[in-house]
């Protein structure tokens, strides 16, 4: 069973802090692996939005393999908006059951960190 309330379904306001240098740790890597296994819930509802950091990003609702809802910006939030992410959200990522091998995961490129529409 997944978490009904989802992971990282958060709203940032435009004055929120962000870091240009991505935070790349176990949370970022695990969430990236989770998103690779996720399904886009309703592709027609994907939309380009301007994130609090000013980047144009594609936001889609996603469903993780265990049924937990999240969104395509989860990795971007972890990498560039870490100070706005509560411990509770990080704990949800820790508890997330996910089968993946960190050593076989592709590297986190900017495209993964900042999903941007071409
Ligand atoms: Zn951002």
Boltz pocket constraint, residues with backbone or C-beta under 6 A from the ligand:
constraints:
  - pocket:
      binder: B
      contacts: [[A, 18], [A, 51], [A, 52], [A, 53], [A, 54], [A, 55], [A, 76], [A, 80], [A, 81]]
      max_distance: 6.0
